[in-house]
Amino acid sequence: MQGFCIFGAIAQFLIASLAVMQICSEYGTRMISTTLTVVPRRLTALLANTLVIAAVPFIVGTTAALVSDVRSSPCLNRRGWPMRSPPVV
């Protein structure tokens, strides 16, 4: 169970690093002035950045989970560990 906590901490660190890199690159390339000119309300720009930062890890994580499920199910079923429970009527 402790392994899951470590992987969760690593995932949070990577997502935070992604957020910092996106914001710093926007300031570093001076695109923030364009962003604030087009969208003068800072809250709207912040929410848009947050949406992008949240969407990328969600899509990558969901895709990775689905791929790992599809790839591991046949192997685990052969070893007697069914991944899917029988349907409940």
PDB file of N, CA, C and O in Angstrom:
ATOM      1  N   MET A   1       0.820  -1.194   0.000  1.00  0.00           N
ATOM      2  CA  MET A   1       0.000   0.000   0.000  1.00  0.00           C
ATOM      3  C   MET A   1       0.865   1.260   0.000  1.00  0.00           C
ATOM      4  O   MET A   1       0.473   2.294  -0.540  1.00  0.00           O
ATOM      5  N   GLN A   2       2.028   1.161   0.603  1.00  0.00           N
ATOM      6  CA  GLN A   2       2.894   2.338   0.660  1.00  0.00           C
ATOM      7  C   GLN A   2       3.441   2.686  -0.721  1.00  0.00           C
ATOM      8  O   GLN A   2       3.757   3.846  -0.984  1.00  0.00           O
ATOM      9  N   GLY A   3       3.555   1.693  -1.606  1.00  0.00           N
ATOM     10  CA  GLY A   3       4.023   1.961  -2.962  1.00  0.00           C
ATOM     11  C   GLY A   3       3.095   2.892  -3.718  1.00  0.00           C
ATOM     12  O   GLY A   3       3.548   3.724  -4.503  1.00  0.00           O
ATOM     13  N   PHE A   4       1.786   2.752  -3.481  1.00  0.00           N
ATOM     14  CA  PHE A   4       0.830   3.632  -4.140  1.00  0.00           C
ATOM     15  C   PHE A   4       1.001   5.068  -3.667  1.00  0.00           C
ATOM     16  O   PHE A   4       0.847   5.999  -4.458  1.00  0.00           O
ATOM     17  N   CYS A   5       1.317   5.262  -2.387  1.00  0.00           N
ATOM     18  CA  CYS A   5       1.534   6.619  -1.876  1.00  0.00           C
ATOM     19  C   CYS A   5       2.759   7.253  -2.524  1.00  0.00           C
ATOM     20  O   CYS A   5       2.758   8.446  -2.825  1.00  0.00           O
ATOM     21  N   ILE A   6       3.792   6.466  -2.736  1.00  0.00           N
ATOM     22  CA  ILE A   6       5.005   6.984  -3.364  1.00  0.00           C
ATOM     23  C   ILE A   6       4.715   7.379  -4.815  1.00  0.00           C
ATOM     24  O   ILE A   6       5.146   8.437  -5.274  1.00  0.00           O
ATOM     25  N   PHE A   7       3.977   6.516  -5.537  1.00  0.00           N
ATOM     26  CA  PHE A   7       3.645   6.843  -6.925  1.00  0.00           C
ATOM     27  C   PHE A   7       2.742   8.065  -6.994  1.00  0.00           C
ATOM     28  O   PHE A   7       2.867   8.867  -7.919  1.00  0.00           O
ATOM     29  N   GLY A   8       1.838   8.223  -6.041  1.00  0.00           N
ATOM     30  CA  GLY A   8       0.978   9.403  -6.000  1.00  0.00           C
ATOM     31  C   GLY A   8       1.784  10.671  -5.778  1.00  0.00           C
ATOM     32  O   GLY A   8       1.519  11.702  -6.394  1.00  0.00           O
ATOM     33  N   ALA A   9       2.775  10.587  -4.886  1.00  0.00           N
ATOM     34  CA  ALA A   9       3.625  11.752  -4.624  1.00  0.00           C
ATOM     35  C   ALA A   9       4.460  12.104  -5.857  1.00  0.00           C
ATOM     36  O   ALA A   9       4.653  13.279  -6.170  1.00  0.00           O
ATOM     37  N   ILE A  10       4.944  11.095  -6.538  1.00  0.00           N
ATOM     38  CA  ILE A  10       5.725  11.345  -7.754  1.00  0.00           C
ATOM     39  C   ILE A  10       4.842  11.974  -8.827  1.00  0.00           C
ATOM     40  O   ILE A  10       5.268  12.902  -9.514  1.00  0.00           O
ATOM     41  N   ALA A  11       3.615  11.475  -8.976  1.00  0.00           N
ATOM     42  CA  ALA A  11       2.692  12.034  -9.969  1.00  0.00           C
ATOM     43  C   ALA A  11       2.354  13.482  -9.642  1.00  0.00           C
ATOM     44  O   ALA A  11       2.298  14.322 -10.540  1.00  0.00           O
ATOM     45  N   GLN A  12       2.127  13.785  -8.360  1.00  0.00           N
ATOM     46  CA  GLN A  12       1.840  15.167  -7.982  1.00  0.00           C
ATOM     47  C   GLN A  12       3.027  16.074  -8.264  1.00  0.00           C
ATOM     48  O   GLN A  12       2.851  17.208  -8.709  1.00  0.00           O
ATOM     49  N   PHE A  13       4.223  15.586  -8.009  1.00  0.00           N
ATOM     50  CA  PHE A  13       5.423  16.370  -8.287  1.00  0.00           C
ATOM     51  C   PHE A  13       5.559  16.643  -9.785  1.00  0.00           C
ATOM     52  O   PHE A  13       5.901  17.755 -10.185  1.00  0.00           O
ATOM     53  N   LEU A  14       5.292  15.634 -10.608  1.00  0.00           N
ATOM     54  CA  LEU A  14       5.395  15.822 -12.057  1.00  0.00           C
ATOM     55  C   LEU A  14       4.344  16.798 -12.583  1.00  0.00           C
ATOM     56  O   LEU A  14       4.634  17.605 -13.467  1.00  0.00           O
ATOM     57  N   ILE A  15       3.129  16.730 -12.045  1.00  0.00           N
ATOM     58  CA  ILE A  15       2.081  17.656 -12.473  1.00  0.00           C
ATOM     59  C   ILE A  15       2.413  19.081 -12.038  1.00  0.00           C
ATOM     60  O   ILE A  15       2.198  20.029 -12.793  1.00  0.00           O
ATOM     61  N   ALA A  16       2.937  19.234 -10.820  1.00  0.00           N
ATOM     62  CA  ALA A  16       3.350  20.562 -10.358  1.00  0.00           C
ATOM     63  C   ALA A  16       4.493  21.101 -11.221  1.00  0.00           C
ATOM     64  O   ALA A  16       4.527  22.291 -11.532  1.00  0.00           O
ATOM     65  N   SER A  17       5.421  20.236 -11.606  1.00  0.00           N
ATOM     66  CA  SER A  17       6.520  20.658 -12.482  1.00  0.00           C
ATOM     67  C   SER A  17       6.001  21.099 -13.847  1.00  0.00           C
ATOM     68  O   SER A  17       6.494  22.072 -14.419  1.00  0.00           O
ATOM     69  N   LEU A  18       5.008  20.383 -14.366  1.00  0.00           N
ATOM     70  CA  LEU A  18       4.392  20.773 -15.633  1.00  0.00           C
ATOM     71  C   LEU A  18       3.760  22.155 -15.523  1.00  0.00           C
ATOM     72  O   LEU A  18       3.899  22.975 -16.430  1.00  0.00           O
ATOM     73  N   ALA A  19       3.068  22.416 -14.421  1.00  0.00           N
ATOM     74  CA  ALA A  19       2.431  23.720 -14.220  1.00  0.00           C
ATOM     75  C   ALA A  19       3.462  24.836 -14.144  1.00  0.00           C
ATOM     76  O   ALA A  19       3.287  25.892 -14.752  1.00  0.00           O
ATOM     77  N   VAL A  20       4.527  24.606 -13.403  1.00  0.00           N
ATOM     78  CA  VAL A  20       5.580  25.624 -13.274  1.00  0.00           C
ATOM     79  C   VAL A  20       6.245  25.884 -14.622  1.00  0.00           C
ATOM     80  O   VAL A  20       6.525  27.031 -14.969  1.00  0.00           O
ATOM     81  N   MET A  21       6.496  24.817 -15.380  1.00  0.00           N
ATOM     82  CA  MET A  21       7.129  24.997 -16.686  1.00  0.00           C
ATOM     83  C   MET A  21       6.226  25.790 -17.636  1.00  0.00           C
ATOM     84  O   MET A  21       6.715  26.625 -18.398  1.00  0.00           O
ATOM     85  N   GLN A  22       4.920  25.537 -17.596  1.00  0.00           N
ATOM     86  CA  GLN A  22       4.017  26.264 -18.485  1.00  0.00           C
ATOM     87  C   GLN A  22       3.966  27.746 -18.124  1.00  0.00           C
ATOM     88  O   GLN A  22       4.061  28.601 -19.004  1.00  0.00           O
ATOM     89  N   ILE A  23       3.818  28.053 -16.856  1.00  0.00           N
ATOM     90  CA  ILE A  23       3.726  29.453 -16.437  1.00  0.00           C
ATOM     91  C   ILE A  23       5.055  30.170 -16.668  1.00  0.00           C
ATOM     92  O   ILE A  23       5.076  31.297 -17.161  1.00  0.00           O
ATOM     93  N   CYS A  24       6.159  29.520 -16.315  1.00  0.00           N
ATOM     94  CA  CYS A  24       7.472  30.163 -16.512  1.00  0.00           C
ATOM     95  C   CYS A  24       7.786  30.378 -17.987  1.00  0.00           C
ATOM     96  O   CYS A  24       8.395  31.385 -18.348  1.00  0.00           O
ATOM     97  N   SER A  25       7.380  29.446 -18.841  1.00  0.00           N
ATOM     98  CA  SER A  25       7.650  29.647 -20.263  1.00  0.00           C
ATOM     99  C   SER A  25       6.801  30.788 -20.813  1.00  0.00           C
ATOM    100  O   SER A  25       7.227  31.501 -21.722  1.00  0.00           O
ATOM    101  N   GLU A  26       5.604  30.958 -20.263  1.00  0.00           N
ATOM    102  CA  GLU A  26       4.764  32.066 -20.717  1.00  0.00           C
ATOM    103  C   GLU A  26       5.386  33.405 -20.312  1.00  0.00           C
ATOM    104  O   GLU A  26       5.385  34.354 -21.096  1.00  0.00           O
ATOM    105  N   TYR A  27       5.912  33.478 -19.102  1.00  0.00           N
ATOM    106  CA  TYR A  27       6.577  34.707 -18.676  1.00  0.00           C
ATOM    107  C   TYR A  27       7.925  34.875 -19.370  1.00  0.00           C
ATOM    108  O   TYR A  27       8.304  35.991 -19.724  1.00  0.00           O
ATOM    109  N   GLY A  28       8.655  33.772 -19.569  1.00  0.00           N
ATOM    110  CA  GLY A  28       9.986  33.841 -20.176  1.00  0.00           C
ATOM    111  C   GLY A  28       9.968  34.304 -21.621  1.00  0.00           C
ATOM    112  O   GLY A  28      10.870  35.015 -22.064  1.00  0.00           O
ATOM    113  N   THR A  29       8.941  33.901 -22.352  1.00  0.00           N
ATOM    114  CA  THR A  29       8.843  34.316 -23.750  1.00  0.00           C
ATOM    115  C   THR A  29       8.046  35.608 -23.912  1.00  0.00           C
ATOM    116  O   THR A  29       7.821  36.067 -25.032  1.00  0.00           O
ATOM    117  N   ARG A  30       7.621  36.191 -22.793  1.00  0.00           N
ATOM    118  CA  ARG A  30       6.842  37.425 -22.748  1.00  0.00           C
ATOM    119  C   ARG A  30       5.478  37.293 -23.428  1.00  0.00           C
ATOM    120  O   ARG A  30       4.889  38.287 -23.851  1.00  0.00           O
ATOM    121  N   MET A  31       4.987  36.069 -23.527  1.00  0.00           N
ATOM    122  CA  MET A  31       3.647  35.852 -24.064  1.00  0.00           C
ATOM    123  C   MET A  31       2.580  36.250 -23.055  1.00  0.00           C
ATOM    124  O   MET A  31       1.407  36.374 -23.407  1.00  0.00           O
ATOM    125  N   ILE A  32       2.978  36.452 -21.805  1.00  0.00           N
ATOM    126  CA  ILE A  32       2.017  36.858 -20.788  1.00  0.00           C
ATOM    127  C   ILE A  32       1.433  38.222 -21.118  1.00  0.00           C
ATOM    128  O   ILE A  32       0.272  38.489 -20.807  1.00  0.00           O
ATOM    129  N   SER A  33       2.228  39.092 -21.747  1.00  0.00           N
ATOM    130  CA  SER A  33       1.692  40.409 -22.115  1.00  0.00           C
ATOM    131  C   SER A  33       0.614  40.269 -23.182  1.00  0.00           C
ATOM    132  O   SER A  33      -0.389  40.982 -23.144  1.00  0.00           O
ATOM    133  N   THR A  34       0.810  39.360 -24.130  1.00  0.00           N
ATOM    134  CA  THR A  34      -0.213  39.101 -25.134  1.00  0.00           C
ATOM    135  C   THR A  34      -1.451  38.485 -24.500  1.00  0.00           C
ATOM    136  O   THR A  34      -2.578  38.857 -24.827  1.00  0.00           O
ATOM    137  N   THR A  35      -1.235  37.544 -23.595  1.00  0.00           N
ATOM    138  CA  THR A  35      -2.361  36.891 -22.915  1.00  0.00           C
ATOM    139  C   THR A  35      -3.189  37.907 -22.147  1.00  0.00           C
ATOM    140  O   THR A  35      -4.418  37.894 -22.226  1.00  0.00           O
ATOM    141  N   LEU A  36      -2.531  38.783 -21.409  1.00  0.00           N
ATOM    142  CA  LEU A  36      -3.268  39.754 -20.611  1.00  0.00           C
ATOM    143  C   LEU A  36      -3.846  40.887 -21.451  1.00  0.00           C
ATOM    144  O   LEU A  36      -4.773  41.568 -21.010  1.00  0.00           O
ATOM    145  N   THR A  37      -3.314  41.099 -22.656  1.00  0.00           N
ATOM    146  CA  THR A  37      -3.911  42.078 -23.561  1.00  0.00           C
ATOM    147  C   THR A  37      -5.213  41.523 -24.150  1.00  0.00           C
ATOM    148  O   THR A  37      -6.221  42.224 -24.234  1.00  0.00           O
ATOM    149  N   VAL A  38      -5.168  40.267 -24.550  1.00  0.00           N
ATOM    150  CA  VAL A  38      -6.348  39.637 -25.149  1.00  0.00           C
ATOM    151  C   VAL A  38      -7.414  39.361 -24.088  1.00  0.00           C
ATOM    152  O   VAL A  38      -8.602  39.583 -24.321  1.00  0.00           O
ATOM    153  N   VAL A  39      -6.978  38.872 -22.915  1.00  0.00           N
ATOM    154  CA  VAL A  39      -7.902  38.562 -21.813  1.00  0.00           C
ATOM    155  C   VAL A  39      -7.480  39.420 -20.627  1.00  0.00           C
ATOM    156  O   VAL A  39      -6.660  38.979 -19.821  1.00  0.00           O
ATOM    157  N   PRO A  40      -8.011  40.621 -20.496  1.00  0.00           N
ATOM    158  CA  PRO A  40      -7.540  41.520 -19.439  1.00  0.00           C
ATOM    159  C   PRO A  40      -7.896  41.052 -18.019  1.00  0.00           C
ATOM    160  O   PRO A  40      -7.242  41.452 -17.056  1.00  0.00           O
ATOM    161  N   ARG A  41      -8.915  40.220 -17.889  1.00  0.00           N
ATOM    162  CA  ARG A  41      -9.256  39.723 -16.556  1.00  0.00           C
ATOM    163  C   ARG A  41      -8.314  38.585 -16.188  1.00  0.00           C
ATOM    164  O   ARG A  41      -8.307  37.544 -16.844  1.00  0.00           O
ATOM    165  N   ARG A  42      -7.534  38.779 -15.161  1.00  0.00           N
ATOM    166  CA  ARG A  42      -6.531  37.779 -14.783  1.00  0.00           C
ATOM    167  C   ARG A  42      -7.145  36.457 -14.364  1.00  0.00           C
ATOM    168  O   ARG A  42      -6.572  35.396 -14.613  1.00  0.00           O
ATOM    169  N   LEU A  43      -8.304  36.512 -13.731  1.00  0.00           N
ATOM    170  CA  LEU A  43      -8.940  35.279 -13.275  1.00  0.00           C
ATOM    171  C   LEU A  43      -9.306  34.382 -14.449  1.00  0.00           C
ATOM    172  O   LEU A  43      -9.152  33.163 -14.366  1.00  0.00           O
ATOM    173  N   THR A  44      -9.783  34.963 -15.532  1.00  0.00           N
ATOM    174  CA  THR A  44     -10.134  34.180 -16.715  1.00  0.00           C
ATOM    175  C   THR A  44      -8.892  33.521 -17.314  1.00  0.00           C
ATOM    176  O   THR A  44      -8.931  32.350 -17.690  1.00  0.00           O
ATOM    177  N   ALA A  45      -7.806  34.261 -17.401  1.00  0.00           N
ATOM    178  CA  ALA A  45      -6.555  33.702 -17.931  1.00  0.00           C
ATOM    179  C   ALA A  45      -6.019  32.613 -17.007  1.00  0.00           C
ATOM    180  O   ALA A  45      -5.516  31.593 -17.478  1.00  0.00           O
ATOM    181  N   LEU A  46      -6.122  32.822 -15.702  1.00  0.00           N
ATOM    182  CA  LEU A  46      -5.654  31.818 -14.745  1.00  0.00           C
ATOM    183  C   LEU A  46      -6.479  30.541 -14.848  1.00  0.00           C
ATOM    184  O   LEU A  46      -5.930  29.441 -14.800  1.00  0.00           O
ATOM    185  N   LEU A  47      -7.791  30.681 -14.990  1.00  0.00           N
ATOM    186  CA  LEU A  47      -8.651  29.506 -15.133  1.00  0.00           C
ATOM    187  C   LEU A  47      -8.375  28.757 -16.436  1.00  0.00           C
ATOM    188  O   LEU A  47      -8.431  27.528 -16.468  1.00  0.00           O
ATOM    189  N   ALA A  48      -8.080  29.487 -17.506  1.00  0.00           N
ATOM    190  CA  ALA A  48      -7.745  28.835 -18.775  1.00  0.00           C
ATOM    191  C   ALA A  48      -6.443  28.048 -18.651  1.00  0.00           C
ATOM    192  O   ALA A  48      -6.349  26.919 -19.133  1.00  0.00           O
ATOM    193  N   ASN A  49      -5.439  28.644 -18.007  1.00  0.00           N
ATOM    194  CA  ASN A  49      -4.177  27.926 -17.786  1.00  0.00           C
ATOM    195  C   ASN A  49      -4.393  26.707 -16.910  1.00  0.00           C
ATOM    196  O   ASN A  49      -3.817  25.648 -17.159  1.00  0.00           O
ATOM    197  N   THR A  50      -5.216  26.852 -15.890  1.00  0.00           N
ATOM    198  CA  THR A  50      -5.493  25.729 -14.991  1.00  0.00           C
ATOM    199  C   THR A  50      -6.187  24.600 -15.736  1.00  0.00           C
ATOM    200  O   THR A  50      -5.886  23.427 -15.517  1.00  0.00           O
ATOM    201  N   LEU A  51      -7.109  24.953 -16.610  1.00  0.00           N
ATOM    202  CA  LEU A  51      -7.809  23.942 -17.393  1.00  0.00           C
ATOM    203  C   LEU A  51      -6.842  23.156 -18.277  1.00  0.00           C
ATOM    204  O   LEU A  51      -6.933  21.932 -18.366  1.00  0.00           O
ATOM    205  N   VAL A  52      -5.934  23.849 -18.916  1.00  0.00           N
ATOM    206  CA  VAL A  52      -4.947  23.176 -19.775  1.00  0.00           C
ATOM    207  C   VAL A  52      -4.027  22.300 -18.936  1.00  0.00           C
ATOM    208  O   VAL A  52      -3.737  21.164 -19.310  1.00  0.00           O
ATOM    209  N   ILE A  53      -3.568  22.821 -17.804  1.00  0.00           N
ATOM    210  CA  ILE A  53      -2.662  22.062 -16.942  1.00  0.00           C
ATOM    211  C   ILE A  53      -3.366  20.834 -16.372  1.00  0.00           C
ATOM    212  O   ILE A  53      -2.722  19.802 -16.185  1.00  0.00           O
ATOM    213  N   ALA A  54      -4.655  20.910 -16.092  1.00  0.00           N
ATOM    214  CA  ALA A  54      -5.388  19.766 -15.549  1.00  0.00           C
ATOM    215  C   ALA A  54      -5.764  18.765 -16.636  1.00  0.00           C
ATOM    216  O   ALA A  54      -5.813  17.563 -16.379  1.00  0.00           O
ATOM    217  N   ALA A  55      -6.029  19.246 -17.840  1.00  0.00           N
ATOM    218  CA  ALA A  55      -6.477  18.354 -18.909  1.00  0.00           C
ATOM    219  C   ALA A  55      -5.369  17.428 -19.398  1.00  0.00           C
ATOM    220  O   ALA A  55      -5.621  16.257 -19.685  1.00  0.00           O
ATOM    221  N   VAL A  56      -4.160  17.936 -19.492  1.00  0.00           N
ATOM    222  CA  VAL A  56      -3.065  17.128 -20.034  1.00  0.00           C
ATOM    223  C   VAL A  56      -2.775  15.908 -19.150  1.00  0.00           C
ATOM    224  O   VAL A  56      -2.745  14.797 -19.680  1.00  0.00           O
ATOM    225  N   PRO A  57      -2.559  16.049 -17.832  1.00  0.00           N
ATOM    226  CA  PRO A  57      -2.332  14.848 -17.019  1.00  0.00           C
ATOM    227  C   PRO A  57      -3.542  13.911 -16.968  1.00  0.00           C
ATOM    228  O   PRO A  57      -3.382  12.693 -16.885  1.00  0.00           O
ATOM    229  N   PHE A  58      -4.750  14.479 -17.018  1.00  0.00           N
ATOM    230  CA  PHE A  58      -5.936  13.629 -17.002  1.00  0.00           C
ATOM    231  C   PHE A  58      -5.993  12.752 -18.242  1.00  0.00           C
ATOM    232  O   PHE A  58      -6.258  11.554 -18.143  1.00  0.00           O
ATOM    233  N   ILE A  59      -5.748  13.336 -19.405  1.00  0.00           N
ATOM    234  CA  ILE A  59      -5.788  12.568 -20.652  1.00  0.00           C
ATOM    235  C   ILE A  59      -4.667  11.538 -20.690  1.00  0.00           C
ATOM    236  O   ILE A  59      -4.892  10.389 -21.069  1.00  0.00           O
ATOM    237  N   VAL A  60      -3.471  11.941 -20.302  1.00  0.00           N
ATOM    238  CA  VAL A  60      -2.333  11.016 -20.312  1.00  0.00           C
ATOM    239  C   VAL A  60      -2.555   9.885 -19.305  1.00  0.00           C
ATOM    240  O   VAL A  60      -2.290   8.722 -19.609  1.00  0.00           O
ATOM    241  N   GLY A  61      -3.039  10.225 -18.112  1.00  0.00           N
ATOM    242  CA  GLY A  61      -3.268   9.203 -17.087  1.00  0.00           C
ATOM    243  C   GLY A  61      -4.370   8.229 -17.459  1.00  0.00           C
ATOM    244  O   GLY A  61      -4.238   7.025 -17.242  1.00  0.00           O
ATOM    245  N   THR A  62      -5.453   8.743 -18.016  1.00  0.00           N
ATOM    246  CA  THR A  62      -6.550   7.872 -18.437  1.00  0.00           C
ATOM    247  C   THR A  62      -6.112   6.953 -19.569  1.00  0.00           C
ATOM    248  O   THR A  62      -6.434   5.765 -19.567  1.00  0.00           O
ATOM    249  N   THR A  63      -5.387   7.491 -20.523  1.00  0.00           N
ATOM    250  CA  THR A  63      -4.883   6.670 -21.627  1.00  0.00           C
ATOM    251  C   THR A  63      -3.933   5.595 -21.118  1.00  0.00           C
ATOM    252  O   THR A  63      -4.020   4.442 -21.541  1.00  0.00           O
ATOM    253  N   ALA A  64      -3.028   5.958 -20.214  1.00  0.00           N
ATOM    254  CA  ALA A  64      -2.084   4.978 -19.670  1.00  0.00           C
ATOM    255  C   ALA A  64      -2.807   3.883 -18.885  1.00  0.00           C
ATOM    256  O   ALA A  64      -2.436   2.713 -18.975  1.00  0.00           O
ATOM    257  N   ALA A  65      -3.832   4.251 -18.118  1.00  0.00           N
ATOM    258  CA  ALA A  65      -4.582   3.254 -17.356  1.00  0.00           C
ATOM    259  C   ALA A  65      -5.331   2.296 -18.278  1.00  0.00           C
ATOM    260  O   ALA A  65      -5.345   1.087 -18.044  1.00  0.00           O
ATOM    261  N   LEU A  66      -5.951   2.834 -19.323  1.00  0.00           N
ATOM    262  CA  LEU A  66      -6.684   1.969 -20.254  1.00  0.00           C
ATOM    263  C   LEU A  66      -5.748   1.036 -21.016  1.00  0.00           C
ATOM    264  O   LEU A  66      -6.052  -0.143 -21.201  1.00  0.00           O
ATOM    265  N   VAL A  67      -4.617   1.566 -21.453  1.00  0.00           N
ATOM    266  CA  VAL A  67      -3.649   0.731 -22.179  1.00  0.00           C
ATOM    267  C   VAL A  67      -3.099  -0.359 -21.266  1.00  0.00           C
ATOM    268  O   VAL A  67      -2.973  -1.508 -21.688  1.00  0.00           O
ATOM    269  N   SER A  68      -2.770  -0.018 -20.025  1.00  0.00           N
ATOM    270  CA  SER A  68      -2.230  -1.033 -19.114  1.00  0.00           C
ATOM    271  C   SER A  68      -3.281  -2.080 -18.769  1.00  0.00           C
ATOM    272  O   SER A  68      -2.944  -3.249 -18.578  1.00  0.00           O
ATOM    273  N   ASP A  69      -4.549  -1.682 -18.686  1.00  0.00           N
ATOM    274  CA  ASP A  69      -5.613  -2.651 -18.423  1.00  0.00           C
ATOM    275  C   ASP A  69      -5.762  -3.617 -19.594  1.00  0.00           C
ATOM    276  O   ASP A  69      -5.856  -4.829 -19.402  1.00  0.00           O
ATOM    277  N   VAL A  70      -5.782  -3.078 -20.794  1.00  0.00           N
ATOM    278  CA  VAL A  70      -5.940  -3.928 -21.976  1.00  0.00           C
ATOM    279  C   VAL A  70      -4.747  -4.859 -22.139  1.00  0.00           C
ATOM    280  O   VAL A  70      -4.915  -6.027 -22.488  1.00  0.00           O
ATOM    281  N   ARG A  71      -3.550  -4.354 -21.890  1.00  0.00           N
ATOM    282  CA  ARG A  71      -2.347  -5.166 -22.064  1.00  0.00           C
ATOM    283  C   ARG A  71      -2.157  -6.217 -20.965  1.00  0.00           C
ATOM    284  O   ARG A  71      -1.606  -7.285 -21.229  1.00  0.00           O
ATOM    285  N   SER A  72      -2.603  -5.931 -19.740  1.00  0.00           N
ATOM    286  CA  SER A  72      -2.342  -6.862 -18.640  1.00  0.00           C
ATOM    287  C   SER A  72      -3.451  -7.884 -18.438  1.00  0.00           C
ATOM    288  O   SER A  72      -3.202  -8.932 -17.842  1.00  0.00           O
ATOM    289  N   SER A  73      -4.652  -7.623 -18.905  1.00  0.00           N
ATOM    290  CA  SER A  73      -5.771  -8.552 -18.687  1.00  0.00           C
ATOM    291  C   SER A  73      -5.514  -9.954 -19.228  1.00  0.00           C
ATOM    292  O   SER A  73      -5.739 -10.918 -18.496  1.00  0.00           O
ATOM    293  N   PRO A  74      -5.057 -10.123 -20.464  1.00  0.00           N
ATOM    294  CA  PRO A  74      -4.830 -11.494 -20.947  1.00  0.00           C
ATOM    295  C   PRO A  74      -3.783 -12.244 -20.125  1.00  0.00           C
ATOM    296  O   PRO A  74      -3.945 -13.431 -19.839  1.00  0.00           O
ATOM    297  N   CYS A  75      -2.729 -11.561 -19.753  1.00  0.00           N
ATOM    298  CA  CYS A  75      -1.664 -12.210 -18.978  1.00  0.00           C
ATOM    299  C   CYS A  75      -2.167 -12.623 -17.599  1.00  0.00           C
ATOM    300  O   CYS A  75      -1.888 -13.732 -17.142  1.00  0.00           O
ATOM    301  N   LEU A  76      -2.898 -11.748 -16.942  1.00  0.00           N
ATOM    302  CA  LEU A  76      -3.395 -12.064 -15.606  1.00  0.00           C
ATOM    303  C   LEU A  76      -4.495 -13.117 -15.652  1.00  0.00           C
ATOM    304  O   LEU A  76      -4.599 -13.928 -14.732  1.00  0.00           O
ATOM    305  N   ASN A  77      -5.309 -13.126 -16.686  1.00  0.00           N
ATOM    306  CA  ASN A  77      -6.346 -14.149 -16.811  1.00  0.00           C
ATOM    307  C   ASN A  77      -5.739 -15.536 -17.001  1.00  0.00           C
ATOM    308  O   ASN A  77      -6.264 -16.517 -16.475  1.00  0.00           O
ATOM    309  N   ARG A  78      -4.640 -15.628 -17.747  1.00  0.00           N
ATOM    310  CA  ARG A  78      -3.969 -16.918 -17.936  1.00  0.00           C
ATOM    311  C   ARG A  78      -3.413 -17.449 -16.628  1.00  0.00           C
ATOM    312  O   ARG A  78      -3.329 -18.662 -16.436  1.00  0.00           O
ATOM    313  N   ARG A  79      -3.032 -16.555 -15.726  1.00  0.00           N
ATOM    314  CA  ARG A  79      -2.450 -16.982 -14.448  1.00  0.00           C
ATOM    315  C   ARG A  79      -3.507 -17.189 -13.365  1.00  0.00           C
ATOM    316  O   ARG A  79      -3.170 -17.480 -12.217  1.00  0.00           O
ATOM    317  N   GLY A  80      -4.770 -17.043 -13.720  1.00  0.00           N
ATOM    318  CA  GLY A  80      -5.831 -17.303 -12.764  1.00  0.00           C
ATOM    319  C   GLY A  80      -6.259 -16.100 -11.945  1.00  0.00           C
ATOM    320  O   GLY A  80      -6.936 -16.256 -10.929  1.00  0.00           O
ATOM    321  N   TRP A  81      -5.882 -14.920 -12.360  1.00  0.00           N
ATOM    322  CA  TRP A  81      -6.279 -13.695 -11.667  1.00  0.00           C
ATOM    323  C   TRP A  81      -7.186 -12.894 -12.587  1.00  0.00           C
ATOM    324  O   TRP A  81      -6.717 -12.006 -13.298  1.00  0.00           O
ATOM    325  N   PRO A  82      -8.472 -13.195 -12.582  1.00  0.00           N
ATOM    326  CA  PRO A  82      -9.356 -12.449 -13.490  1.00  0.00           C
ATOM    327  C   PRO A  82      -9.443 -10.985 -13.087  1.00  0.00           C
ATOM    328  O   PRO A  82      -9.592 -10.656 -11.910  1.00  0.00           O
ATOM    329  N   MET A  83      -9.349 -10.116 -14.081  1.00  0.00           N
ATOM    330  CA  MET A  83      -9.390  -8.682 -13.830  1.00  0.00           C
ATOM    331  C   MET A  83     -10.815  -8.173 -13.716  1.00  0.00           C
ATOM    332  O   MET A  83     -11.064  -7.173 -13.043  1.00  0.00           O
ATOM    333  N   ARG A  84     -11.743  -8.841 -14.361  1.00  0.00           N
ATOM    334  CA  ARG A  84     -13.110  -8.368 -14.377  1.00  0.00           C
ATOM    335  C   ARG A  84     -13.992  -9.300 -13.543  1.00  0.00           C
ATOM    336  O   ARG A  84     -13.878 -10.524 -13.615  1.00  0.00           O
ATOM    337  N   SER A  85     -14.851  -8.701 -12.769  1.00  0.00           N
ATOM    338  CA  SER A  85     -15.756  -9.513 -11.963  1.00  0.00           C
ATOM    339  C   SER A  85     -16.936  -9.966 -12.825  1.00  0.00           C
ATOM    340  O   SER A  85     -17.269  -9.309 -13.811  1.00  0.00           O
ATOM    341  N   PRO A  86     -17.566 -11.078 -12.460  1.00  0.00           N
ATOM    342  CA  PRO A  86     -18.719 -11.532 -13.248  1.00  0.00           C
ATOM    343  C   PRO A  86     -19.878 -10.546 -13.090  1.00  0.00           C
ATOM    344  O   PRO A  86     -19.987  -9.874 -12.065  1.00  0.00           O
ATOM    345  N   PRO A  87     -20.735 -10.459 -14.098  1.00  0.00           N
ATOM    346  CA  PRO A  87     -21.843  -9.516 -14.016  1.00  0.00           C
ATOM    347  C   PRO A  87     -22.825  -9.917 -12.911  1.00  0.00           C
ATOM    348  O   PRO A  87     -23.092 -11.099 -12.692  1.00  0.00           O
ATOM    349  N   VAL A  88     -23.339  -8.932 -12.242  1.00  0.00           N
ATOM    350  CA  VAL A  88     -24.322  -9.152 -11.182  1.00  0.00           C
ATOM    351  C   VAL A  88     -25.705  -8.925 -11.770  1.00  0.00           C
ATOM    352  O   VAL A  88     -25.979  -7.876 -12.353  1.00  0.00           O
ATOM    353  N   VAL A  89     -26.578  -9.925 -11.610  1.00  0.00           N
ATOM    354  CA  VAL A  89     -27.933  -9.810 -12.170  1.00  0.00           C
ATOM    355  C   VAL A  89     -28.901  -9.341 -11.115  1.00  0.00           C
ATOM    356  O   VAL A  89     -30.090  -9.184 -11.393  1.00  0.00           O
TER     357      VAL A  89
END
